[in-house]
Amino acid sequence: MNYHKYFPVDVINGPGTRATLFVSGCEHQCRGCYNQSTWDPRSGHLFDKQMEDQIIKDLTDSRIKRRGLSLSGGDPLFPANLGAIKQLLQRVREEAPSKDVWLWTGYTLAELTSEQQALLPLIDVLVDGKFEQSLADPSLSFRGSSNQVIHQLHPQG
């Protein structure tokens, strides 16, 4: 898997202070997407153990308390990303269990394959659906268009 950007401190992509990873690879190619440079799964930088370790280090850093991890892109649930995303999320659950995970995907909950569904127990909030330019609404929190749905998968404490 490749990634485009990593923000160790982010207050825009989800509630509270977070770490946010924008991955490469997206087959939806939504008209009006603000992140078109992430569509090609070969673009960006290689997501390696060093980057994974950095995310865990940032999430567990007591100097800058982060509420959780946000995964966007591209699409974290792009089929070629699933292995690396699963490994990262398993580490977050084991090493930073108090942190929540938000994930944005162009797939709807109903469209997820069994491989994609297997990641749902590791995600607290799923924001699903393609960005629809005709339904774009800048007043919406944590989504770009009104067709996108915020699914609370697991209660947060």
N, C-alpha and C positions, 0 to 999 in steps of 0.2 A: 504494500500500500504506500501511496505517496500522500503528502500533505502540502498545503499551500502556506498556511500561516498558523502560528501558535501564539496566543496571547496569554501570558502567565497571570495577568490581572485584567479582568474584563467586567464591566458593569452594565453591558448592553444586551448580551445574548443569554438571557435568563435572569432570574431574580438574585439579588445580592451580588457579592463579589465572587467571581468565578475564574476558572481557567478554561480557555476555549480553543478547540482545535478545529481548523477547517481542512477537511480531507479533499483529496483529488478523486475524480471519477463520478460522473453522473450521466445517466442515459436519458433523463427527462428533457433536458435542454429547453427549459421553459422560456417562452418569449418574455423579454423584459427582465430576465435574471440579472441581478447585480453582481453575480460571481461567475460569469461565463468562463473566466480563465481556469476554473477548477474542473470543468467538464472532462477534460482529457485525463484518464487515470495515470498517464505517464508524466504529467506535468508536476511542477513543484519539486519537493525534496523527498528523499526516501525516509519513510517512517521506520526508525530503527530502535534498538533497545535503549540507546542513549536518550532518544526523545521520549520514549515511554517512561524511562527512569526519571527524566526531568519533570514530566507531568505528575508523577506520584510524589516526587520531592516537593513540588509546588503545592499540591493539594494537602500535604501534611505539614507544611511550613507554619509554625506557630506565630511568626512575626507578621505575616499578612494572612489573616484568616479568610479562607475561601469557603463559600457555601457548597460549591460543587464544581462539576465538570460539564461543559457544554460541547456537543459534537455537531458540527454542521459541515457545509462543503460548498460544492460537490454534494455527495450523498454518502453518509456513513454506512447506509445499508445497500450501497452499490455492491453487487455480488462479489467482486474481486476484493472488497474491503472487509468482508465479514470475519475472516480469520484474525486479522490484526485488531479489529474493533473488539471482538470477543475476548481476546487475550488482554487488551487494555482494560476492558470493563471488569474482567475477573480480578485483575490486580487492584483496581479501584475498590471493589467490594471487599477484598481481603486486607488491603493495606490502608485504606481510608474509608472505613465502613460508615462513618457519619456523614459523608458527602453525598449529595444527590447528583443524579445524572439526567441531563436534558439532551434529547437527540432530535434533530430535524431531518425529515426525509420527504422526498417527493412521492413515495409510495403511500397509499392509504393503508390503514390498519387491515382492511379487508383484502387488500392485494398482496400482503406479505407472504412470501414462500415459507415453507417449514423451516428453512435455514435462517431466514430473517426473524421469524417468530421465536426461534430459540434464544435470541438475544433479549427479548422482552423482559424476562425476570431480572435482568441486570440494569434495566432502564427505569427511572422513576417517572419521567414525563416524556411523552412522544408527541412531537408536533408533526402532523402528517399532511400530505397532499401537495400536489404541484402548485407552484406559484402561478396564479392566473392574473395576467396583467389587467384584464377587464374588471377584476374584483379587488384590485389593489386598494388598500386603505391604510394610510400612514398612521391613523389613530389607533390601530389594533396593537395590542401588546403581544410581543414575541411571535408575531406572524405577519406575513406580508400581504396576504389576500384573505378575504372572508370565507373562502371555501376550506381553508386550512383549519384543522381541528387540534386543540390541545387536549391530549388524553393523559389524565392522571392515572398512571398504571399501578403505582404503589403509594400508600399513604406516607406523607412526610411528617416527621416529628419536629 
